[in-house]
Amino acid sequence: MTYFHDGPDPILVASNGGKANHPSWCHNLRAHPECELGDEPFVAAEVTDEDEYERLFALASRVFAGYAEYRIKATAAGRRIPVFRLTPH
């Protein structure tokens, strides 16, 4: 799983390579938002604000250019790629 930081917060993109379904970890994180990255505890929150989503997705695409193509594929399949912000717990 690739992630990047926005300030101190890790950001996760549930791209699943642009496939029609979300990756299994996305469902798990939604059901159980308390998680660990390495040995650090975090709480995950799905980004729902449209402006923030677009800003973070643009940052993600700079970290990994493939996200732009994955987004096109996912959109064609009727799926919006979830983005999660992790905050320290």
C-alpha angles and dihedrals in degrees: 000000000000120000138168136194129255100193105313095335123096113228122208125198116203095206100144087196091294093296121154094254133060117249114262092246089062091060090046092050092049091051095042111024095177106094145148131239106197102325096324120106119230141170116226124218123185112234108240102161104103097217092048091046091053092046093050094044089053089052090047091052089055090052093047118012092201091074090077091058092042089054091054091050094046092048091050087052091051096254131124111212109239120231121201131198116208118209125188114269 
